[in-house]
Amino acid sequence: MEAKEELAPDEQVSCYHWFLRAAQKLARTGKPIHKDSYNQLRDGIWELKHANLRISFYDTDGSGHYDPLIDRESYGPWTTRPWPDDFLEFLRLTTAFEKLHQPEHITLAKQVRKEDLAHDQEQEERDTVSGGAA
């Protein structure tokens, strides 16, 4: 049976506050809290990272569209990870997870994005039919 790593209560509080500050800076400036605080995962899914915890996100225009901005395979492991200056209007959080569970959470993040974008597209269609946003 795999050992489960638990954060001590003080570490949980510290990590919560770190992620809150990171998200606030990202919302305010469009930049990560520092150069080692993020990764591009796959297919337009990104993560904020601190200690062994991750929060995945993606960008969208709010109308049900997204376009991965940087091809992860276009840069090498020994180069600085690029950060796009042109994310779409909305960054949406998808999942929070421990580093050791990353592959399954990337899959889950893609599923959350798929459902989220479908909802946006349906809303966009309703708004178009009704003559504008409610």
C-alpha positions, 0 to 999 in steps of 0.5 A, spaced: 500 500 500 502 506 498 504 511 503 500 517 503 504 524 505 500 528 509 501 536 510 501 538 518 496 543 519 501 549 520 503 547 513 496 547 510 495 554 512 502 556 509 500 553 503 493 556 503 496 563 504 501 562 498 496 559 493 492 565 495 497 570 494 499 567 487 492 567 485 491 574 487 498 576 483 496 572 477 489 576 477 492 583 478 499 583 474 498 577 469 504 574 471 506 568 476 509 569 483 516 567 481 519 563 475 519 557 479 512 557 481 508 554 475 509 549 469 506 548 463 503 541 463 499 538 457 494 541 451 493 548 454 493 546 462 498 549 466 499 549 474 501 553 480 506 549 484 508 550 491 511 545 495 508 538 493 501 541 491 499 543 485 493 547 482 491 546 475 488 552 470 487 554 463 485 560 459 479 561 455 475 567 452 469 566 456 465 564 450 467 556 450 474 557 446 481 556 448 487 555 444 494 553 447 499 558 447 505 555 447 507 548 445 510 544 451 514 540 446 517 547 443 522 548 448 527 544 452 528 541 459 534 546 460 531 552 458 527 557 462 519 555 461 516 561 457 510 564 460 505 567 455 503 575 455 497 573 452 493 569 456 485 569 454 481 574 458 479 568 464 484 563 467 480 558 470 482 553 476 480 546 475 483 541 480 488 541 486 492 535 487 499 533 490 505 532 485 505 524 486 498 524 482 499 529 477 498 524 471 491 523 473 489 530 475 491 532 468 486 528 465 481 530 470 483 538 468 482 536 461 475 533 463 473 539 467 475 544 461 471 540 456 465 541 461 466 548 462 467 550 455 461 546 453 457 550 458 460 557 456 458 555 448 451 553 451 450 560 454 453 563 448 448 560 444 442 562 449 445 569 449 445 569 442 438 567 441 435 572 446 439 578 443 444 579 449 447 577 455 442 576 461 
